[in-house]
Amino acid sequence: MPESAAVPSPPASTVRARCRTGIEGLDNILEGGIPKGNTVLVAGSVGTGKTTLTLEFLIRGAEVGERSLFLSVTEASEKLLENMRSFEFFQPGLLASGQLTLIDVPVVYAKLGLTHEELGIDEIDALLQTISRLLVETRAQRVVIDSITSLGYRIKREERIRDFMLRLSQMLSQHGCTTLLVSEIGPLPGRYSLHGVEEVVVDGVVLLGNVRRQGDILRVLQVIKMRGTSHSRAQYVVEMTPIGLLLAPHLKGARAEDD
């Protein structure tokens, strides 16, 4: 090909529609946002900003008319809302209008009679059916489950967790949802979930962590994988401000594309 020849752009049909997170730095990393319909693991240890990031993702979506659903497994939704009131982007009216819905999963457990320490196959089926019904009732386009790790504690067996994750991801995709699953990092290095199976099933992994620099502890973010888009694999410093999460480059990294 002559040097002056232009390289043709990919056909428009091959470009995935994007779900803009509303977090500008993250959308830039992902070249426009998360590919719509992806299920993404947001992994990190305690205090790295996982819940704040996922709630901002939902609220930013609700602001532009995308119905958003937060399934809280570990923390009462009332407490979550109190914590969010310190951010200027939080709008209580989004709850009143139904654009943003928060549901406590322990309440769902109680209504379904899921009282056993370990969920059996029938109980897992009932839980998935209930989540599907909630997606229909809320017409959710954006979904957060916080945390998928806590659901795994109730399922316990690795083969059942894998089956649950596969079925959950398929169901969310069929409903047209772009989903963030919060994961508490397991004890082994190189894992992005407690059991090591969750990150295999999902379309993307966003890793949050803490690093020390000159005596300070900084929150950092790195996109490990994201199907359907090129993305930066560099590490970015995360700053929590009243207007939301801000990202700034921390270390240089290469471009990558995951299949």
N, C-alpha and C positions, 0 to 999 in steps of 0.2 A: 504493500500500500504506500503511495507517495506520502511524503511527510506533510504535505499541505492538505491531504484528504481529511475531512472531518469524520470523527467516530460517531456513528449513529446512536441516538439515545434509545434506551430500551422502550419497547411498546408500552403505552399507558396501561394496558391491561395487566402487565406484569408487576406494576407498582402497587404494593399493598396499601389500602386505606389505613390512615393512622388515627389512633386515639391519643390526642394530645393530653399529656398528664397535667398541664397547667403549671408545671414546675419548669421554668424556662431552660435552666441548665440541663436537666434530664432530657427534655425534648430535643435539645441541640445534640446531645450525645447520641440519641437514637435517630437522628436525621428526620425529625418531625414528630416523633412520638412512638408509642407502642403499636405495632401492627394490630389492627382491630381483630378481636377474637382470641388473642393470645392469653394464655394463663402463665403468670410470672411469679416466681418465688422471690420474696423480699426477705433476705436472710441476714441475720446479725445477732449479736449478743445483747444483753440487757443495756439499755441506755443509749443505743446507737441511732434512735430516731425512726424506727420501723413504723410504729403506729402513727406518728405524726405525718410521715411521708404518705402513708396509705390514706389517711383521712383527708389530707390536702388533695390528693388525687380524686377522691370522691366529690369533695366540695367544689373543686374547679370544674368538674364535669357537670354537677348539678346546676352551677351558675350558667352554663351554656345550654341547658335544657336536656341533658342526659341523666336519666333517672339512675340513682346510685343507691346501693345497698351495702351496709356494713353488718356482718355477722360477727358478733363479739363472743368469743369463747371463754376468755380469761378475765375480762374486766367489765364491770357493769357499765352500760351505755351512759347512764347519768354522770358517772365519774369522768368518762371520756369527754362528754360535752362540756363539763366544767373546765377541763384542761384546755379545750379548744377555744374557749372564750377569750383567751389572751391573744389570739391571732386576729388581725384585722379582717382577714378574708372570710372568717366564719360568719355565716348569716343564719340566725335562728329561723327566719322565714322559710328557708329551704325545707325544714322539717315539717312545718305547718302545711306547706303546699304539696308534700309527698314527693318532692324531687329527691330528697335524701331520707332514707329510712335506716334506723339502727335497731337491730334485734339481738337480744341476749340469748345465746344458744343454750345455756343452762335452763332457761325457761322452756325452750323447745324440748329439751330432754325430759323435763318434768311432764309436759303435756303428752308426750309420746310414751311415758312410763318407762323410759330408759334408765333404770335404776341400778343395773348391774355394773360392777366395776369394769368388766370387759364386754364390749358390744359383740353380739353374735351376728351371724349372717343375716338373719331376718331383721334384726335391729338396725344394721347398717343399711339394708334396703329401705327401711322406714325412714331413716334419716335422710337418705338421698332423695326419696320421694317428697319429703317435706321441703327440702331445699329447692327442688324443682318447682314445687307449688309456690313458694315464696318468690321465686324469680318471675313467675307468671303474674302473681298478684301485684308485685311492685313494678313490673315491666322494666326490670333493671337492665341497664346497659353497661354499667360499671359495678363490679362486685369486689369486696374485700372480705377475706376470712382471717380473723386474728384470734388465735393462731392455728395453723394447720398442725402444728406440733402438738397442741393440746388435744385436738381430735385424735391424733395418733396414739396418745396415751390411753384413750378409751378403746381403741381398736386392738392395740398391742401387737398382734402377730404381723410379721413383716409381709407375708404373702397377702394378707387381707388389706394391709395398708396400701400395698401396690395396686391391688384390684380396686380399692376405694378411690385412690388417686386417679387411676385411668378412667373410671366411670364418672367421677366428678368433673374431670377436665373435659371429657366428651360432652357431658350434659351442659356445662357452661358454654362450650363452643356452639352447641346446637341452639342454645337460647340467644346466641349472638353477643355474649358478654365478654368484655375485656376485664380480666380478673387479676388481682394481686393476692397472693397467699403469704401470710407472714410466717416465717420459719425461724425458730430458735436454733442456732447452730449447735450441732452435736459435739461430743468431746473429742472426736478424732480429726486431725488436720486434713484439709482437702475436702471436707464435707460441707454441704450447705444446708443440711437438714439433719434431724436427729437420727433417722434410720438410714439415710443415704440413698433412698429410693425416690424420694419426692423430686429431687432435682433432675432425675432422669426422665420423668414423665412430663414435666412442664416445658413450655416453649422458651422461657427466659429465666435468668437468675440475676438479680441485683443484690450485690453484697454491700452491707453497711458494717463499719467497724470503727475502732478507736486506734489512733496512733499517737505516739509521744513525739513532740518536737520542741526542743529548747525548754523543757519542763512543763509544757502545756499538753493537754490531751485534746486532740482534734477528732471530730467525727469525719469519716471519709466514706465515699461511695465509689463503687466500681461495677460496671456492667460486665458480668462474666460471660453470658450468652444471651442472644435474642434472635429467635428465628424470624425470618422475613425482613430483616433490615441489616445494613452495615452499621457498625457502631464503634465508638471509641472504647478501648479497653484500659484507658488511663485511669488513674486514681484521682478523685476530686474531693476537695475539702467541702464539707457541708456546714453551713451556718444557719441556725434557726433564728429568724427575725420575726418581728410582728407582722410583716407582710408575707411571710412564708419561707420556704427553704430556698437558700441561695447556694449555688455551687461555683467553685473556683478551682482551676487546675492545681493539682498537687505534684504529680509526677508525669512526665511525658510517657505516652504509650502509643502503640501501633493501632492501625485500623484493623478491624476484623469483621468477618461475616460468618454467621452460624447457619447451618442448614437445619 
